[in-house]
Amino acid sequence: MKKWMMLGLVALATGHAVAAGNTIKVGVLAEMSGTFADFGMQITNGAKAYMKQYGDTVAGKKIELVIKDTTGPAPDVAKRLAQELVVQDKVDFIVGFGLTPNAFAVAPIATEAKKPTIIMNAATSAITTKSPYIARVSFTLAQVTEPMAQWAYKSGLRKIYTVVADYGPGHDAEQTFKKAFARLGGEVVGELRVPLKNPEFGPFVQRAKDSKPEAVFVFVPAGEMAVGFMKAYYERGLAKAGIKLLSTGDVTDDGVIEALGDNALGVISTHQYSAAHPSAENKAFLAAYNQINPKQRPNFMAVGGYDGMAAVYEVVRQLNGNINGDKAMQVLRGMKLNSPRGPIQIDAETRDIVQNVYVREVKKVDGRLYNVEFETFAAVRDPGK
Ligand code: VNL
């Protein structure tokens, strides 16, 4: 072999090594297939939108996403993939998590490997208590539900029936609503939990109707379950019977709101993000997301993905590209960001998010359905802590 060729090979080899050392790897665990595939798509596209807007280099390091498909609520798969990310891919961060069970499953690995782990959606209060290496930029069900109980009481409602998905975030929503509403003097006249897998909403909704509440409060995960619930609510004639519908924003989510159709008009919900939020940050976010996926409106999960990357970038910047688990958590604790949803902060002590919760009504804006914000509960903490 000629000498210049040898030199070329050496250069190639070292070039590769240098490139690897100059990369910050962000492992993304998300639901990329199955019933919940939209979540993974929203989360990863939100992350990509941030990188599109701000470039993929921070403190001289190239940021690289390593995306792994948890396939749905599958704790064993999530755990195995997290191990792979740590051992084989040698990631610097673990992010993602549409669904609660996957986040719980990975907490022990985050602790053992001291990997800064950022929750971009999963919303059960207890998740952040399971590892000191977990921080959350999404929301908790308790956080968005308590303002709904307060708003309902203030609006004169006194008898409410609750319907929730039968797992972590649903249990949090149910308990938080009941406690907050009772404290004010309202009454939960009945409560139902519907299974996460293949729920038949008709009979559940019928039972709610038969107990003649003034309103139904509902939390089910965004997507197919929200569509299924809404359909049953109308088919069983609750709207006609004058039973109001109150929900968390998951049910009137931007990703499916057009699929709900005009039936959704007038539904009141509380949540942290609406695509209709009027701010410069949101406008920039919507434009960046549109470059990644012009076919779908981004929802709260996309914003979680976007803000999660904002948090990663800030850690890389402050640590000048040398990522260490404990130092990264120090930077994350107390971090403030200007999110498309409004100002947010990661609480220094609980590592959970503090943010505005908005009361919204589904309305038509320029012929399309949106959650239009009309009241703000400012800087709400997770009451589940
Ligand atoms: C969760 C919470 C999932 C809210 C959701 O939909 C949601 C969760 C996927 O924590 O599992 O809207």
Residues whose N, C-alpha, C, O or C-beta is under 5 A from the ligand:
A	BS01	VNL	F39 G98 L99 T100 N121 A122 A123 T124 P169 V220 P221 A222 D250
